[in-house]
Amino acid sequence: MSTSEITKHTHPLPQNGTAEVADEDQVLLESDDGRYVTETQYWEDVYQSTELTYEWNNGRLEQKPMSDYAQFLLYSWFFDLLKDFLHVNPIARMTGLEIGFRMQLARKTVVRIPDLGIVLNSNIVPLLDKDRSYQGIFDICIESLSDSKQKYIDR
């Protein structure tokens, strides 16, 4: 198979959050954005078992928006910087890969899934090797914010 055959696309690649795909080729995932669920339902039914990623905001599901390549490059640079720093100064553990945590705010409770989380070794709740969610509060949370829709900016 030639390189041109491998890289040939039948549909244009998405740009700026849009793609032109024939109706018969579209696979739509039903979004539960805005649906109300209990925190127990969130942890049991939504957190690990959907194709879309949701955070929980005081009972309401919020779909995590998609990032863009520029955000990935910034994330990658920052990740490498932190990884190298923590290699030389092992004062914390770093996580990503959609590990969520619960946070009690002044007027509500939320579950957030940071793009990058830092837990200092001095944190009273350690980040353990087999954790699929973090039971404490991250010391540092890094989020890539999407500007593809006004509702994501307002979020």
N, C-alpha and C positions, 0 to 999 in steps of 0.2 A: 504494500500500500504506500503510495507516495505521500509526501508531506502536504501537498495541496489537497489531497483527498481527506486527510485527517483533519485539516483545519477548515474545510469547506462547511459552511453552515447553511441549513435550509431556511432559517429565519434570521432576521437581524437581531443582534444582541441588544438587550435592554440598555437604554441610555437615559439618564436623568429620571429614573423611576418609571419608565414606560417601555413597553415592548409591543410590537405588532405581531401577533400570533394568530393563525387561523383558528376560528371557533372550534373546529373539531380537534385541534391540538391543545386546547387549553385544559389545564387541570387546576381547578379552583379548590382551595382549601377554605372551608367555612370558618370564618373568624368568630371567636367568642369575645372579641373586644367589647368591653362595656357590660358584659354579663355579670350578674351578682352571684357569688358563691360564698359559702362559709370558708373560714381559714382551713378547717379540717378537710373540706372538699378540695380546696386548692392543693394542699400537700398530698392528698391521696389520689386525686383524679387528674389534676392538671399539670402539676410541677414537672413530672417526669414522663408523661404519657401523651404528649401532643406533638405534632409536627411543627406547630408554631410555638414561639416562646412567649409566655405571659408573666407579668409581675402582678402582684395582688396589692390593691390600694384600698384598704378599709372596706373590703367586701367586693370590690369591683375589679374585674380582670382588665389589665392593660397590655395589649400586644406590644412586644418590644419591636421597635422599628428597625428596618434594615439599614446598615451603614453603607458607605461608599468606599471607593478605593483610597481616596485621600485620607479618610478616617482610619482605614486599615494601616496605611503607611505610618501615620502618627502613632497609632497603637503599637505597631511593631517596633518603632524606634524607642518608645517609652518602655516597652516590655524588655527589650534588649538592655537598655540602660539600667533598669531595676534588677534584672537577672545578674548582670555583671557586678553591680554594687553589692547585692546580697551574697554573691560568691566570695567577694573579698571581705565583706562585713556581714556575717551570717546572723543578723539581728531579727529576722522575720521570715515568714513563709509567704509565698505568693501563689495566688490561684486565679484561675479563669474558668473556661469551659462550663459556664452557666451554673456555678454553684451559688445558690440563693441563700439569703439570710433574712430573719425577721427583725424588724426595728419598730419599737414603740416610740412614736413622736408625741408631741404635746397634745394633739387633738385626734390622732388616729394611729392605726397600726398599718404597716406596709410590709410586703415581702419584696425585696429587690434582688435582682440578679446582675451584679456588676460585671463589666467586661474584664476587669482586673481587680483583685482584692488583695490587700496586704494585712497580715495578722502578725503583730510584733510578738517576739518570744516572751515578752513580759505581759502579754494579754492574759487575763485570768481564765479565758476559755481558749485552749489550744486548738489549732487546726490540725485534725488528725488525718492520717493517710487514707482512710476509707470513708471519710465524710463525703456525702452526696449533697448535703446542705450544711451550712455553718451555723452552729448553735449560739454563737456569740455575735458581737458587732465588729465588723472589720475596722481596723485602725485607719486604713485608707481605702477608699472606693474610687475607681476610675470608670467613667462612663463615656462612651462615644455617643454624642447627641446627634440625632438625625434632623436635617432641615428639609427633608423631601416633602413634607406636608405641614401646614400651619398647626394642625393638632399635635404634631410631634414637637414642634417648637414650644407650644404652650404647655405641654406636659411637663 
